[in-house]
Amino acid sequence: MSEALALPPPVTIAAFDRFLATQRDDTAWELVAGQVEAMTNPTLDHAEIVDNLGTALRAAMPADRSCRVARGDVRLQLSDDVRGIYAPLPDLMVWCGPKIGARNFVTTPLIVIEVLSPSSMDSDRGAKLRFYKTGLQTMRHIVLIYQDQMRVEVYNRVASGWDLFTLTKPDDLLMLPALLFELPLAALYAGVDAGAR
C-alpha cells in the first residue's frame, strides 16, 4: 500500500500579498509555482550584467514609451486574478502596453531576462522557465545569462513553440528581433571576468 505525501496547498497571489504585508526587512520575495522564495542578494557580477543589459535595452526603447524596461522590482503575473500561483521577479523585463501606475505587476511581457545564480538556477531554468514559456502569450524572448561563464541561452518564440540559441563567444550577438535589438556578448559582460572561474 502506498502512502500519499500531504503537501500544503500552493500559495496563491492573494496569500502571497498578505505575507508581503507582514515583512519588515528589505528581502525581495517571489512566488513560483505556489512556493514563496526569498531572493538572494546579487553578486557584483550579477549587478554588472543587469546594468549593462538594462542600459542598452533602455536606449532601444521606442520614443513613444509604449514599451518599458523593469529591473528586478516588478512582478510578472498572468493576470490580476489573485488565485494565480506565479508572481516572479525577473532580473530584467521589457513590457509593452498601457502603464497602470497603482499596479506592482505586469501581465504583458515581451522579453524576460534572468541572470543565473547558483542559488536560483534550478528555479530559473525549471518552474520559472516553464511559466514564461507556457503562460504568457505576449512573450517573444526569454534570455538566461550565466554570470560565472560567458554563456547566454536565448529562447525565441516561433510558430511551433520555442527555438533555443546558445551564445558563448565575445563577438556573438544577443539578438532580440521583437525590439530590433542587438548586443555583443563582449558588451553584455563588460566589467565581468566570466571566464576566469
Summary of the structure (lengths in Angstrom):
residues: 197
radius of gyration: 17.3
end to end distance: 49.4
largest distance: 64.5
contacts: 528
relative contact order: 0.15
helix: 24%
strand: 29%
